[in-house]
């Protein structure tokens, strides 16, 4: 085998058809996938800026009555 990824031989038509089917299914979903990724990144950025804002205000977080998970071991 020469190591090339050229589609030739007995299964060439099936591979091309499979590639076309995957492209037809995946391409319409691409905007939705990008929208979800953008929403998650924006949410994380807002949470990080909110946490940084609390640190700059100098307010302390009140300790909870429950023990931490690492102290339970």
C-alpha positions in Angstrom: 0.0 0.0 0.0 1.4 3.4 -0.9 -0.1 5.3 2.1 -2.1 7.7 0.1 -5.7 8.5 1.2 -7.0 8.6 -2.3 -10.5 7.0 -2.7 -10.1 4.4 -5.4 -11.1 0.8 -5.9 -14.1 -1.2 -4.9 -15.6 0.9 -2.1 -14.9 4.4 -3.6 -18.5 5.2 -4.4 -19.7 4.1 -1.0 -17.1 6.3 0.7 -18.1 9.3 -1.4 -21.8 8.7 -0.7 -21.1 8.4 3.1 -19.1 11.6 3.0 -22.0 13.4 1.3 -24.5 12.1 3.8 -22.4 13.2 6.7 -22.0 16.7 5.2 -25.7 17.0 4.5 -26.5 16.1 8.2 -23.6 18.1 9.8 -23.6 21.4 7.9 -27.2 22.5 8.8 -26.4 21.7 12.5 -23.2 23.8 12.5 -24.9 27.2 13.3 -26.7 25.5 16.2 -23.5 24.0 17.5 -21.7 27.3 17.3 -24.5 29.1 19.0 -24.4 26.6 21.9 -20.6 27.0 22.2 -20.9 30.8 22.2 -23.6 30.8 24.8 -21.5 28.5 27.1 -18.4 30.7 26.7 -20.4 33.9 27.4 -21.9 32.4 30.5 -18.5 31.3 31.8 -17.1 34.8 31.1 -19.9 36.5 32.9 -19.5 34.2 35.9 -15.7 34.8 36.0 -16.2 38.6 35.8 -18.8 38.4 38.6 -16.4 36.4 40.8 -13.6 38.9 40.0 -16.0 41.8 40.9 -16.7 40.2 44.3 -12.9 39.9 45.0 -12.3 43.5 44.3 -15.1 44.6 46.5 -13.4 43.0 49.5 -16.5 41.2 50.7 -15.8 37.9 52.3 -17.7 34.7 51.8 -19.5 33.5 54.9 -18.4 30.0 55.9 -21.0 27.3 55.6 -22.0 25.0 58.5 -21.4 21.9 56.4 -17.9 20.3 56.4 -16.0 20.3 53.1 -15.9 17.1 51.0 -12.2 16.7 51.6 -12.6 16.8 55.3 -15.1 13.9 55.2 -12.5 11.4 54.1 
